Amino acid sequence: MENTIKKQFDEAARRYDEERRGLIPCFDDFYGSAVAWTEIEGAKPVILDLGAGTGLLTSMLLDKFPEASLTLIDFSEEMLDRARARFAGRDGIRFVTADYTAFEFESKFDAVVSSLSIHHLEHEQKRELFRRVRELLSPGGVFVNADQSAGDTPEIDRKYGELWEQAISRSGLTQAAIGASKARRALDKNASLSDQLSWLREAGFASVDCVYKYNEFTVYMARA
């Protein structure tokens, strides 16, 4: 399954950024909330981006924290190649091609962020990842995840899907792009927002909340 997901994202890398706005009906608020809630003391924070892809979220964080040091990790070399091109000539950025659920990080971070990645994991992997993220954060550090969450009932979840399909049908994207996105979503393992917030509390975070929600598109934060 992991190889299938990796293959799909390798293939999507070239078009990924240009299609984001069409595939995420709430694009500006979704990413904007993730950036706004990445609150860090000091002008030179150390930030880890899990499943960083092409560096889209990282680029927004660099606008807020231009002196930050960042580590971008993703298992798709094609995606990270796009990120390397995006940040060419910029210091303080490290790229790691690896599975972030297994990679052994050697330092602490002021913030750990992620966007549209963790929902690909099995639920128990999500719970374990939250525990690992808590250990990776410096005291007072923050974890911010902008991702997809399942509805609390099958009925609500189906409605999320219907509304998303209606929105992307009006987006101007090609049928090929829409079809490829639907194929990727067929492999998603969305967990409910309530479960994820509970798992974060279990992991030992002191402050946990959902800070943005538009149907399945949610942003939540957890403070160490």
SERO-4910 file (N, C-alpha, C, O; in steps of 0.05 Angstrom, whole numbers):
BEGIN
 pado doro    nc1    nc2    nc3   cac1   cac2   cac3    cc1    cc2    cc3    oc1    oc2    oc3
  Met    A     17    -24      0      0      0      0     17     25      0     12     44    -15
  Glu    A     38     25     17     56     48     19     69     54     -8     71     77    -16
  Asn    A     77     33    -23     89     37    -49     69     49    -69     77     65    -86
  Thr    A     44     41    -66     23     52    -84     20     81    -79     18     97    -98
  Ile    A     19     89    -54     16    118    -48     40    133    -57     37    155    -69
  Lys    A     64    123    -53     88    136    -61     88    140    -92     95    161   -101
  Lys    A     80    119   -106     79    121   -136     60    143   -145     66    158   -163
  Gln    A     37    144   -132     17    165   -140     28    193   -135     24    211   -151
  Phe    A     42    197   -113     53    223   -108     77    230   -124     82    253   -131
  Asp    A     93    210   -131    115    214   -150    104    224   -176    115    243   -188
  Glu    A     82    212   -185     70    219   -211     57    247   -209     56    261   -230
  Ala    A     47    254   -186     32    279   -183     51    303   -178     41    326   -179
  Ala    A     76    298   -173     94    319   -164     95    344   -182     94    366   -173
  Arg    A     96    339   -208     99    361   -227     76    380   -226     79    404   -230
  Arg    A     52    370   -222     27    387   -223     17    393   -195     -3    407   -192
  Tyr    A     30    384   -174     18    384   -147     11    413   -138    -12    417   -130
  Asp    A     29    431   -140     24    458   -129      2    472   -145    -16    485   -133
  Glu    A      3    471   -171    -17    485   -187    -45    475   -184    -64    489   -189
  Glu    A    -48    449   -175    -74    438   -172    -85    441   -143   -109    436   -139
  Arg    A    -68    448   -124    -77    450    -96   -101    468    -92   -120    460    -79
  Arg    A   -100    491   -104   -122    511    -99   -148    500   -110   -169    506    -98
  Gly    A   -148    485   -132   -172    474   -142   -183    450   -126   -207    446   -125
  Leu    A   -165    435   -115   -173    411   -100   -180    416    -71   -192    399    -58
  Ile    A   -172    439    -61   -178    447    -33   -196    472    -34   -185    494    -37
  Pro    A   -222    469    -32   -240    491    -35   -234    515    -16   -240    538    -22
  Cys    A   -222    508      7   -217    528     28   -187    534     30   -177    540     51
  Phe    A   -173    533      8   -144    534      7   -132    555     24   -115    549     41
  Asp    A   -140    580     21   -127    603     35   -131    601     65   -112    605     80
  Asp    A   -155    595     74   -161    594    102   -147    569    115   -138    570    137
  Phe    A   -147    547    100   -136    522    109   -106    526    115    -97    521    137
  Tyr    A    -91    534     95    -62    538     99    -56    562    117    -38    562    133
  Gly    A    -73    583    114    -69    607    130    -72    601    159    -57    612    176
  Ser    A    -91    584    167    -94    577    195    -70    561    205    -62    566    228
  Ala    A    -60    543    189    -37    528    197    -13    546    203      1    542    223
  Val    A     -9    566    186     13    584    190      8    602    215     26    606    231
  Ala    A    -17    612    217    -23    630    240    -19    616    267    -10    629    286
  Trp    A    -26    590    268    -24    576    294      3    563    299      7    551    320
  Thr    A     21    566    280     49    558    285     62    582    299     75    599    287
  Glu    A     58    583    326     67    605    342     92    596    357     91    577    373
  Ile    A    114    610    353    140    602    364    153    627    376    153    648    364
  Glu    A    166    624    399    182    645    411    209    646    396    221    626    390
  Gly    A    218    671    391    244    674    378    242    677    348    223    668    336
  Ala    A    262    690    337    262    696    308    274    674    291    272    674    267
  Lys    A    288    655    304    303    634    289    294    606    298    310    591    308
  Pro    A    269    600    294    259    574    303    269    551    286    278    554    263
  Val    A    269    527    299    277    502    285    251    487    280    237    479    299
  Ile    A    244    482    254    218    471    247    222    445    230    240    444    213
  Leu    A    205    426    236    204    400    221    178    399    206    157    402    218
  Asp    A    179    393    180    155    390    163    153    361    155    169    351    139
  Leu    A    133    347    166    128    319    160    112    315    135     90    327    132
  Gly    A    122    299    116    108    295     91    108    322     76     87    330     65
  Ala    A    131    334     74    133    362     64    126    365     35    119    387     26
  Gly    A    128    344     20    121    346     -9    138    366    -23    163    365    -22
  Thr    A    125    384    -38    139    404    -54    148    428    -38    159    447    -49
  Gly    A    142    428    -12    150    451      5    130    473      6    137    496     13
  Leu    A    105    467     -1     85    488     -2     80    501     25     81    526     28
  Leu    A     75    485     46     72    496     73     97    509     83     96    530     96
  Thr    A    120    496     78    145    508     86    149    536     75    159    553     89
  Ser    A    142    540     50    146    566     38    130    587     52    139    610     55
  Met    A    106    580     61     89    599     75    100    605    103     99    627    112
  Leu    A    111    584    116    124    588    142    149    606    140    155    621    158
  Leu    A    163    603    118    187    620    114    180    649    111    196    667    117
  Asp    A    157    655    100    148    683     99    144    694    127    148    718    131
  Lys    A    135    677    145    130    685    173    156    685    189    160    702    206
  Phe    A    173    665    184    198    661    199    221    660    179    232    638    175
  Pro    A    229    682    168    250    681    147    277    671    156    293    663    139
  Glu    A    282    671    182    308    662    192    306    633    204    324    624    217
  Ala    A    284    620    199    280    593    210    299    573    197    308    577    174
  Ser    A    305    552    212    319    529    202    298    507    199    283    501    217
  Leu    A    297    494    175    276    475    170    287    448    160    306    447    145
  Thr    A    274    427    169    278    400    159    253    391    144    232    391    156
  Leu    A    255    384    119    233    374    103    237    344     99    258    336     88
  Ile    A    218    328    107    220    299    103    196    289     87    174    296     93
  Asp    A    202    272     68    181    260     51    192    235     39    216    233     34
  Phe    A    175    215     34    185    190     22    185    191     -9    193    173    -22
  Ser    A    175    214    -21    175    217    -50    198    235    -58    198    259    -53
  Glu    A    218    223    -71    241    238    -81    232    259   -102    243    281   -103
  Glu    A    212    252   -118    202    270   -138    190    295   -125    195    318   -134
  Met    A    175    292   -103    164    315    -89    186    332    -78    186    356    -81
  Leu    A    206    319    -65    227    335    -53    245    348    -73    256    369    -68
  Asp    A    247    337    -97    261    351   -119    248    377   -125    262    397   -131
  Arg    A    221    378   -124    207    403   -129    213    423   -106    216    447   -111
  Ala    A    214    412    -82    221    430    -59    249    440    -61    254    464    -56
  Arg    A    268    424    -70    296    433    -73    297    456    -94    311    475    -90
  Ala    A    282    453   -115    282    474   -136    269    499   -125    278    522   -130
  Arg    A    248    496   -109    234    519    -97    253    536    -79    252    560    -79
  Phe    A    270    521    -64    287    535    -44    316    536    -52    334    539    -36
  Ala    A    321    533    -78    349    534    -88    363    559    -79    353    581    -82
  Gly    A    387    555    -68    403    578    -60    396    589    -32    409    607    -23
  Arg    A    377    577    -19    369    586      8    383    568     29    383    544     27
  Asp    A    394    581     48    408    567     70    388    558     91    366    568     93
  Gly    A    397    539    108    381    531    131    359    512    125    341    509    142
  Ile    A    360    498    102    339    479     96    351    452     90    369    450     73
  Arg    A    342    432    104    352    404    101    330    387     89    307    389     97
  Phe    A    337    370     70    318    353     57    324    323     64    347    315     61
  Val    A    304    309     72    308    281     79    287    264     64    263    268     67
  Thr    A    297    245     48    279    226     34    277    201     51    295    185     52
  Ala    A    255    199     65    251    176     84    222    175     93    206    193     88
  Asp    A    216    153    106    190    149    118    191    162    146    206    152    163
  Tyr    A    176    183    150    178    197    176    168    182    200    173    189    222
  Thr    A    153    160    195    144    144    218    166    127    229    164    117    251
  Ala    A    187    124    214    209    106    223    236    121    226    255    110    238
  Phe    A    238    144    214    264    159    214    271    168    242    255    177    257
  Glu    A    297    164    249    307    172    275    319    201    274    341    205    264
  Phe    A    304    220    284    313    247    285    333    250    309    330    237    329
  Glu    A    352    268    305    374    270    325    372    295    341    390    300    358
  Ser    A    352    312    337    350    337    351    321    343    358    303    330    349
  Lys    A    317    364    374    291    374    381    282    396    363    299    408    349
  Phe    A    256    402    362    246    422    345    228    441    360    214    433    380
  Asp    A    227    466    352    208    486    364    180    482    354    161    488    367
  Ala    A    178    471    329    152    466    318    154    442    299    174    439    285
  Val    A    134    425    299    130    404    279    104    409    265     83    413    278
  Val    A    105    410    239     81    416    223     77    394    202     96    379    196
  Ser    A     53    393    191     47    374    170     22    384    155      5    397    167
  Ser    A     20    376    130     -4    383    115    -10    361     95      6    353     79
  Leu    A    -34    351     97    -45    331     79    -27    307     75    -22    298     53
  Ser    A    -18    297     98      0    274     97     -8    252    117     -9    229    110
  Ile    A    -13    260    142    -16    240    163    -41    223    159    -42    201    169
  His    A    -61    233    144    -85    217    139    -80    192    123    -97    175    121
  His    A    -56    190    111    -49    166     96    -41    143    115    -40    120    106
  Leu    A    -36    148    140    -26    128    158    -50    112    170    -72    122    172
  Glu    A    -44     87    177    -63     72    193    -68     86    219    -50    100    229
  His    A    -91     81    232    -97     96    256    -77     92    279    -70    111    292
  Glu    A    -68     67    282    -49     62    304    -22     76    297     -8     85    316
  Gln    A    -15     78    272      9     93    264      6    123    271     25    136    280
  Lys    A    -18    133    267    -23    161    275    -18    165    305     -5    184    313
  Arg    A    -29    147    321    -26    150    350      3    148    358     12    164    375
  Glu    A     17    130    346     46    127    352     61    152    343     79    162    356
  Leu    A     54    163    319     67    187    309     63    210    328     82    225    334
  Phe    A     39    213    339     34    235    357     51    233    382     61    253    393
  Arg    A     56    208    391     74    205    414    102    212    407    116    225    423
  Arg    A    111    205    383    138    212    374    141    242    371    162    253    378
  Val    A    121    255    360    122    284    356    125    298    383    140    317    386
  Arg    A    109    288    402    111    300    429    140    299    440    150    318    452
  Glu    A    153    276    435    181    273    444    200    290    429    221    298    439
  Leu    A    194    297    404    212    312    387    211    342    393    229    357    385
  Leu    A    189    351    406    186    380    411    201    389    435    203    376    456
  Ser    A    213    413    433    226    426    456    203    435    475    180    437    466
  Pro    A    210    440    500    189    449    519    175    474    508    187    493    499
  Gly    A    148    473    508    132    495    497    129    494    467    116    512    456
  Gly    A    140    474    454    138    472    425    110    466    416     93    458    432
  Val    A    105    469    390     78    466    380     77    447    356     95    447    339
  Phe    A     56    431    355     51    413    332     26    423    318      5    427    331
  Val    A     28    428    292      5    438    277      1    420    252     20    416    237
  Asn    A    -23    409    250    -29    391    227    -53    401    212    -75    404    223
  Ala    A    -49    407    186    -71    414    168    -77    390    151    -60    382    134
  Asp    A   -100    378    154   -104    351    143   -134    346    138   -151    363    143
  Gln    A   -139    322    128   -167    313    125   -175    296    149   -159    281    160
  Ser    A   -200    300    158   -211    284    180   -237    273    171   -253    286    157
  Ala    A   -243    249    181   -268    236    174   -291    248    191   -286    259    212
  Gly    A   -315    246    180   -338    254    196   -343    235    218   -334    212    217
  Asp    A   -357    244    239   -362    226    262   -382    204    256   -383    184    270
  Thr    A   -397    206    234   -415    185    225   -411    180    196   -402    198    181
  Pro    A   -417    156    186   -415    151    157   -432    171    140   -424    178    118
  Glu    A   -455    179    151   -472    198    136   -458    224    132   -458    236    110
  Ile    A   -446    234    154   -431    260    152   -407    257    133   -402    275    117
  Asp    A   -393    235    135   -370    230    118   -378    230     88   -364    241     71
  Arg    A   -400    217     82   -410    216     54   -416    244     45   -410    251     22
  Lys    A   -428    260     62   -435    288     54   -410    304     49   -409    320     31
  Tyr    A   -389    300     65   -363    313     60   -354    307     31   -346    325     16
  Gly    A   -355    282     24   -347    274     -3   -363    286    -25   -353    295    -45
  Glu    A   -389    287    -21   -407    299    -41   -401    329    -45   -399    338    -67
  Leu    A   -397    343    -23   -392    372    -25   -365    377    -38   -362    396    -53
  Trp    A   -345    360    -32   -319    363    -44   -321    358    -75   -310    374    -90
  Glu    A   -335    338    -83   -338    332   -111   -353    355   -125   -346    362   -148
  Gln    A   -373    366   -113   -387    389   -125   -368    413   -128   -368    426   -149
  Ala    A   -351    418   -108   -332    440   -109   -311    437   -131   -306    455   -146
  Ile    A   -300    413   -133   -278    410   -153   -290    408   -181   -275    414   -200
  Ser    A   -315    401   -184   -327    402   -211   -329    430   -222   -331    434   -246
  Arg    A   -329    450   -203   -330    478   -212   -303    491   -211   -301    516   -216
  Ser    A   -282    476   -206   -255    487   -201   -240    495   -227   -221    511   -226
  Gly    A   -249    484   -250   -234    489   -274   -211    469   -279   -198    470   -299
  Leu    A   -208    450   -261   -188    429   -264   -196    410   -287   -220    407   -292
  Thr    A   -177    398   -299   -183    378   -320   -194    353   -308   -191    347   -284
  Gln    A   -208    338   -324   -219    312   -315   -197    293   -307   -201    277   -289
  Ala    A   -174    295   -320   -152    278   -313   -142    285   -285   -136    267   -270
  Ala    A   -140    311   -279   -131    319   -252   -150    310   -231   -142    301   -209
  Ile    A   -176    314   -237   -197    306   -217   -196    276   -213   -198    266   -190
  Gly    A   -194    261   -235   -193    231   -233   -169    222   -217   -171    203   -201
  Ala    A   -146    234   -221   -122    227   -206   -125    233   -177   -116    217   -160
  Ser    A   -137    255   -170   -142    262   -142   -161    242   -129   -157    234   -106
  Lys    A   -182    235   -143   -201    215   -132   -187    188   -128   -193    174   -108
  Ala    A   -169    181   -145   -154    156   -142   -137    157   -117   -135    137   -102
  Arg    A   -124    180   -112   -108    183    -88   -125    182    -63   -118    170    -43
  Arg    A   -148    195    -64   -166    196    -41   -177    169    -34   -185    163    -11
  Ala    A   -179    152    -54   -190    124    -49   -172    109    -30   -181     89    -18
  Leu    A   -147    117    -27   -128    104     -9   -126    117     18   -111    108     36
  Asp    A   -141    139     22   -140    154     47   -151    137     71   -168    120     68
  Lys    A   -140    143     94   -148    129    119   -155    151    140   -144    151    162
  Asn    A   -174    168    133   -181    190    150   -192    180    177   -208    162    178
  Ala    A   -182    193    198   -192    188    225   -210    212    233   -207    234    222
  Ser    A   -229    207    251   -246    229    259   -230    250    275   -209    243    287
  Leu    A   -239    274    274   -225    296    288   -226    290    318   -205    294    332
  Ser    A   -248    281    329   -250    275    357   -230    254    366   -218    256    388
  Asp    A   -226    233    350   -206    213    356   -178    224    356   -162    219    374
  Gln    A   -172    241    337   -145    252    335   -139    270    358   -116    270    369
  Leu    A   -158    286    366   -153    304    389   -149    287    414   -133    294    431
  Ser    A   -164    266    417   -161    248    440   -133    235    440   -120    233    461
  Trp    A   -124    226    416    -97    214    415    -75    234    422    -55    226    434
  Leu    A    -79    259    414    -59    279    421    -58    283    451    -36    286    463
  Arg    A    -81    283    464    -81    286    493    -68    262    506    -52    264    525
  Glu    A    -74    238    495    -61    214    506    -31    215    503    -16    204    520
  Ala    A    -21    228    482      7    230    477     21    249    496     46    250    497
  Gly    A      6    264    512     18    281    532     19    310    526     32    325    540
  Phe    A      5    319    505      5    348    499    -12    362    520    -32    352    529
  Ala    A     -3    386    527    -16    401    548    -40    417    539    -59    421    554
  Ser    A    -39    426    514    -61    442    503    -67    432    474    -49    431    457
  Val    A    -92    425    469   -100    413    444   -126    425    435   -145    429    451
  Asp    A   -128    432    409   -153    443    399   -154    442    368   -133    442    355
  Cys    A   -178    441    358   -183    445    329   -185    475    325   -202    488    338
  Val    A   -169    486    307   -169    515    304   -181    524    277   -185    548    272
  Tyr    A   -187    505    260   -201    511    235   -214    485    224   -203    463    227
  Lys    A   -237    489    213   -251    465    202   -270    474    179   -286    493    182
  Tyr    A   -267    461    156   -285    465    133   -290    437    122   -275    426    107
  Asn    A   -313    426    131   -319    398    124   -296    380    133   -289    380    156
  Glu    A   -284    364    115   -263    346    123   -236    360    126   -217    348    137
  Phe    A   -233    384    117   -208    399    119   -205    412    146   -220    431    152
  Thr    A   -187    402    162   -184    411    190   -156    419    196   -137    408    185
  Val    A   -153    437    214   -127    445    225   -129    443    255   -146    455    268
  Tyr    A   -111    427    267   -110    426    296    -82    430    306    -62    425    292
  Met    A    -80    440    331    -54    446    343    -52    432    370    -72    427    383
  Ala    A    -28    427    378    -23    415    404      3    427    415     24    427    401
  Arg    A      2    437    439     25    450    451     38    431    471     24    420    488
  Ala    A     64    429    470     78    411    488     80    423    516     91    411    534
***
